[in-house]
């Protein structure tokens, strides 16, 4: 399933297909903008395809797309659209007219264009990452929601998170660190919309069952909740009952939640080593409930980079989302 764009799709390569180039919808997905934005730039600023093709749908060549990428890069810096369009029309793209080169050289050039177009060092990533990064830099809420939901629908939650969302979040984080917190609003904006997309893509809450529920919480002092949100969504997608308690849950509240739900598994997220608490993890792992003679303990998962170098003996530490989902499923359905 892909986002509806209003243009008929055709199989194309990076520089346009044998049929004559990209459709407006395909260009919009690549740039991380709405198709209406591409059409507006064409109508208002003259940034449409140079070559006219027969038929109802217009086709965009590699040169046309390079001009629009320049437009995206300029508007992402805060330049007014009219001025950005003027520069995009007058500045020749240095790679547009170059002849074909060997694959290795072409990949290097593509990496440079990707970084220039989005303002982020994305490297060798999926096409969707570049579009999402551009939409985030422009603070384009509508386009960002559409692109995130399309990635989740096409790839599934686990792959979309691992191969699309995380690389983009990391690139935004690096941009923020290098710029002296200049782009902190972009990071917050992107995280907020990722959280919203996860909720919209998640099926209805699964009814809890005794001994089959999973409790997910950030350890005290930890407020990075997004990784827990995606784990919660991925488990719900698989029919696993989940109770998620979000950021910085106090110790007393965590213990009370575990006692009240009697979970099969407890996931404790820590982003920083300063928040990872071995005594807390050991205490939760030692908790018991149930009737005498059939007492149970939860499987405790230490999640996140904060537990690196602070492994707790006997407790699982899944390295990624897929492994965490598998560990929970094996605890709930042994």
Residue pairs with C-beta under 8 A, 6 or more apart in sequence:
1 150
1 153
1 154
2 9
2 29
2 150
2 153
2 154
3 29
3 146
3 147
3 149
3 150
3 153
5 23
5 24
5 25
5 26
5 28
5 29
5 35
6 24
6 25
6 35
7 23
7 24
7 25
7 26
7 35
7 57
8 23
8 57
9 23
9 25
9 26
10 17
10 19
10 23
10 26
11 17
12 19
12 21
12 22
12 26
14 62
14 110
15 61
15 62
16 22
16 59
16 60
16 61
16 62
19 59
20 53
20 59
20 61
21 49
21 51
21 53
21 59
21 60
21 61
21 62
21 64
22 30
22 59
22 60
22 65
23 57
23 58
23 59
23 60
24 35
24 38
24 39
24 57
24 58
24 60
25 35
26 60
27 38
27 60
27 64
27 65
27 68
28 34
28 35
28 37
28 38
29 127
29 128
29 131
29 147
29 150
30 65
30 127
30 130
30 131
31 38
31 65
31 68
31 69
31 72
31 131
31 134
32 72
32 130
32 131
32 132
32 133
32 134
32 135
32 138
32 140
32 143
32 144
32 147
33 72
33 131
33 134
33 135
33 138
33 140
33 143
34 140
34 142
34 143
34 146
37 143
38 68
41 47
41 48
41 68
41 71
41 81
41 85
42 48
42 49
44 85
45 71
45 81
45 82
45 85
45 86
45 89
46 85
46 89
47 67
47 68
47 71
47 85
47 88
47 89
48 58
48 64
49 58
49 59
49 60
49 61
49 64
50 61
50 63
50 64
51 59
51 61
52 58
53 59
60 68
62 96
63 93
63 96
63 97
66 93
66 95
66 96
66 113
67 88
67 89
67 93
68 88
69 113
69 116
69 117
70 87
70 88
70 91
70 93
70 117
71 81
71 84
71 85
71 88
72 117
72 118
72 134
72 138
73 116
73 117
73 118
73 119
74 83
74 84
74 87
74 88
75 81
75 84
75 138
76 118
76 119
76 134
76 137
76 138
77 119
79 87
95 109
95 113
100 106
101 109
107 124
111 122
111 123
111 124
114 122
114 130
115 121
115 122
117 130
117 134
118 130
118 133
118 134
118 137
118 171
119 133
119 137
119 175
120 133
120 137
120 168
120 171
120 172
120 174
120 175
121 171
121 174
121 175
122 129
122 130
122 133
122 167
122 168
122 171
123 167
125 163
125 164
125 167
125 168
126 163
126 164
126 167
128 147
128 150
128 151
128 164
129 164
129 167
129 168
129 171
131 143
131 147
132 144
132 147
132 148
132 151
132 164
132 165
132 168
132 190
133 168
133 171
133 172
135 143
135 144
135 147
136 144
136 168
136 172
136 186
136 189
136 190
136 193
137 183
137 186
139 185
139 186
139 189
141 189
141 193
144 189
144 190
144 193
145 193
145 196
145 197
148 165
148 193
148 194
148 197
149 197
149 200
149 201
151 160
151 164
151 165
152 160
152 197
152 198
152 201
153 201
154 160
155 163
155 164
157 198
157 201
157 230
157 233
157 234
157 237
158 234
158 321
158 322
158 325
161 230
161 234
161 321
162 320
162 321
162 322
165 194
165 230
168 190
169 187
169 190
169 191
169 194
169 226
172 183
172 186
172 187
172 190
173 187
175 183
175 186
176 182
176 183
176 184
176 186
176 187
191 226
194 226
195 225
195 226
195 229
198 229
198 230
198 233
199 229
199 233
201 233
202 232
202 233
202 236
202 237
203 236
203 237
205 236
205 242
206 236
206 239
206 240
206 241
206 242
207 241
208 241
208 243
208 261
209 241
210 262
211 262
211 264
211 296
212 240
212 241
212 264
212 332
212 333
213 241
213 242
213 243
213 261
213 262
213 263
213 264
213 332
214 235
214 240
214 241
214 242
214 243
214 263
214 264
214 265
214 266
214 267
214 328
214 331
214 332
215 242
215 243
215 245
215 257
215 258
215 261
215 263
215 265
215 266
215 267
215 298
216 228
216 231
216 232
216 242
216 243
216 244
216 245
216 266
216 267
216 269
217 228
217 244
217 245
217 246
217 249
217 254
217 257
217 266
217 267
217 268
217 269
218 224
218 225
218 228
218 245
218 246
218 247
218 248
218 249
218 268
218 269
218 270
218 275
219 248
219 249
219 268
219 269
219 270
219 275
219 276
219 277
219 280
219 306
220 248
220 249
220 250
220 251
220 254
220 275
220 277
220 280
221 248
221 274
221 275
222 247
222 248
222 269
222 270
222 271
222 272
222 275
222 306
223 247
223 248
224 247
224 269
224 271
224 304
225 246
225 247
225 269
227 269
227 271
227 303
227 304
227 321
228 244
228 246
228 267
228 269
228 303
229 244
230 321
231 267
231 303
231 321
231 324
231 325
231 328
232 242
232 244
234 321
234 325
235 242
235 325
235 328
235 329
236 242
238 325
238 329
240 328
240 329
240 332
241 332
243 257
243 261
243 263
245 253
245 254
245 257
249 257
251 280
254 280
254 284
255 283
255 284
255 287
258 266
258 284
258 287
258 298
259 287
259 289
262 289
262 290
262 296
263 298
264 298
264 299
264 331
264 332
265 298
265 299
265 300
265 301
265 327
265 328
265 331
265 332
266 284
266 298
266 299
266 300
266 301
267 300
267 301
267 303
267 324
267 328
268 280
268 281
268 284
268 300
268 301
268 302
268 303
269 303
269 304
269 306
270 276
270 277
270 302
270 303
270 304
270 305
270 306
270 307
271 304
271 305
271 306
272 305
272 306
273 305
273 306
273 307
273 308
273 309
273 310
274 306
275 306
276 302
276 304
276 306
276 307
276 310
278 310
278 312
281 300
281 302
281 312
281 315
282 312
282 315
284 298
284 300
285 297
285 298
285 300
285 312
285 314
285 315
286 297
287 297
287 298
288 295
288 296
288 297
289 295
289 296
290 296
298 331
299 316
299 327
299 331
300 312
300 315
300 316
301 315
301 316
301 317
301 318
301 324
301 327
301 328
302 310
302 311
302 312
302 315
302 316
302 317
303 317
303 318
303 324
307 317
311 317
316 327
318 324
318 326
318 327
